Amino acid sequence: MLPLLDLARLIFETLFYGLFGWLVNPGLFFFPIMIAVVISMVLRQYVRQAKLEEHLFGATFSQPLRQVLISLGFGILGGLIASFIMTSLGIALSEEMGIIYVWPVVLVLMAINPRFMCFAYGGGVVGLVALLLRGLASYYPGLSNIGLFAGLMAVDLPSLMGLVGLLHLTESFLIFVSGHLNASPIVIESPRGEVVGGFMLQRFWPMPMAALMAKVISETDLIGESIGMPAWWPLLKPLLEPGPGMILMLYTFPIVAALGYSDIAVSTTPREKSRWSARNLLVYSLLLISLAIAAGYKGELQILPVLFAPLAHEYLIQAGNRREWRGQPLLGPATRGVRLLTVLPNSPAQEQGLDSGWIILTVNGIEVNTRQQLTHALNLLPGLAELDVISPQGQTRSIRLHQRQGKIGLVPVPDGTAQSPYLKLGGKGFLLRLWEKIKTRKSGV
């Protein structure tokens, strides 16, 4: 039976020591510094989100500092869950895990397309290269003497894929509980070329955690207390083989991870989209962890988690996109009146309770059915607007709005009658943009 209380105490002690251990050992200052670095990266992402909102609507819906604090709170919770799963199952980090090879691959993939910045893709590429080199080494033994190739062939693929599954398992929880928060209204071009309204879901979580580490040490160097674990533990046994007089030690160590989630909700609400994504990611991560554990016991199965990690991840993304664009936009033009995509924060419209999905029928007695008609009716009597509106639940109301600094704060959904800034689907990384520039210069355009 797992000593759950002892593991929980060990995790909290490890994180506490990571945060304040530098007071007695200055060499441990790296952990608070890494937390600060990751938090600054998260803050930068939320600042970019606020700038995008300013570009699209002339106002920001996000408060970057507040969003960082919310994300940090959820990230700490996610870190505790990940730490507990890692120590309970026995998924240990070690030099043989190959993280040193995964990160450069992830950065190159990100330069091709930003959405490839994920360990599922980077780990899959490293795993395939490692298996290919192992196969070639049986015909060309000299490959084992080349440092880089030897290092790749020694990568502990079951543990690497287990870590990828664990991170996605934690991400599925964070998406489920907070993926829908602070969804930004957007105007976006659909794959069919239509400009529609929707929401961009973006969350980033700094995640301090107590990671399980594996290390071979001398029996005489073993100090401190140990926790008795069941005979089956760890489920994923590290590839490290202790020599004579040496032992394999598993211990916890404070590290900082960062997880991110980006999605679009057009035909579903932000909450529905994030819950759907979280459920599918949960199934994906559990299957990947199961395949990794099986590969740890039967080496010939290592190809399964290596292929499953990137291919199944890509399938989830493509399936989510098809599902989203197959349905009718949730905030499409109304058959009668003008539907609102959103209202500006701290505006007269927000103060009167208007929000996404409300429909404006008349302005000062004038019927409006397009964005242009709405703008014209508002301009006929600057300063005051009496609106007849319908709530998303079908309730009719009459409200009075007083313009503040020439603004009421209404943001209608796109209906094709007025041009406004919008986003285009598809992100290109640095390498693709550079290649397009080279092709353009060669063609003389």
Phi, psi and omega in degrees: 000139181289135175280077189300317181295320179295321178294318179298317178298319180297319180296314180294321178295321180296315180293320178297317179295324178295323182284322188239001181295336180296342178295331179251340180223095184305339180294344181268012182290348183297326185294309175300325179295317180295323176299316180296320180296314181295319178298320179295324177295319179295317178300319179299320179295319180289329175294319177298321178297318179295322179293323177296317178298320179297321180293319184282322191234358180076010179205157180256138177262343184257147170247099189309315182294319178296319180294325177297316180296319177297314180297321179296320178298313177292325179296321177297317177297316178297322178297320178295318179296314180298320179298318182293318179295317182298315181286326182290317181278333183084052174257100190258145173272146176202171178299329182287352181289336175085018179302327182297336177269331184290317184301312178301322179296317179299318181294322177294316178298322178297326178291338175278312177206126185304332183287349177277002178284078184205141180295339178298319179281312180299315178295322178296318179296313179299318180297317179295319178296318180298315180293322178296316180295323178297320178293318180292329182296335178289337177260330180233082184303336182297340179300330182291347181264356178269123189310307183296315181295319179297320179296319179293320180293337182270001182298134178280087187295318178302317180292321178297313180292328175296321177295317178301317178295320180296316179297320179287330175296316177295320179297322179298322177295315182294322177295319183297318186270338186217004183297335183271350185291143176058037177296128183271131173294141180221159169243122191222150176273126181281167176302337179274002179088003178275146175263117186230165177262153179188204182224141174259126179259116179223120175224143178226132186236114168289131190229087172290136184210159175262101184275148176274124183246148178243137181206140175267124181229168175285146179301330181285343180273354182286119180228163177083180182273157176237159180252126179289126182244158180298164183295331183283346185276140356278150178296320177254099183282128179298156180283351181301130180245112179293138175274187178301132180075006181244157178224156176269119181250132174250126184218163179264147184214137182284128175225168178237125175247167177222129178242150179219155180220129178222129182204173180230135176245113180241309181262002176226165176283158177305320180294315179298318182293316181292322178294320178297315180297319182295318181296317180292322179292328177297312179298317179302311184293321179294320177294319181294318178297319179297317178295323179295317179296316179299319179293332178293333180265331179232103186302330182291349180268003186298332180296333184293305178294329180297318178282321184296320186305303181282322185291315180292325178296316179295322178298318179299318181295312182294320178296320178296318179295317179297318180297321184290318185272347178288328182278169177284139178305131182294329181245052176277173179301142179280152177291334177218126182092187182239118180278145180266132170285316178192181171232151182289145179294144178060029180259164175304324180296318179293321180296333179271003175092004177290151182199188181303135175094344177293149181241128177266121181267313181222155174232115182053041177084355181264126179289135180235137180227356177223165178297321180295318178296323178296314180297317180297317182294322178293325183283343180293328181224076182300140176104330183217138177217124174257119187246141165259123187228160176236129179285164176302337178273001176092008180275134180264136180221158170242127181228158179240128181242135174253124180297141178240116183056039177077010182232144174253330175100018180272133175236097181288160175288154178296139178226010177084358182263351181214139179276141176207159180300144178211164180264153173250141179292153174094122177249138178246134179280180184300317184295318179293320178295321179294318180297320179295323177295320180295316179297321180296318180293321180294325181282350179080011181283000000 
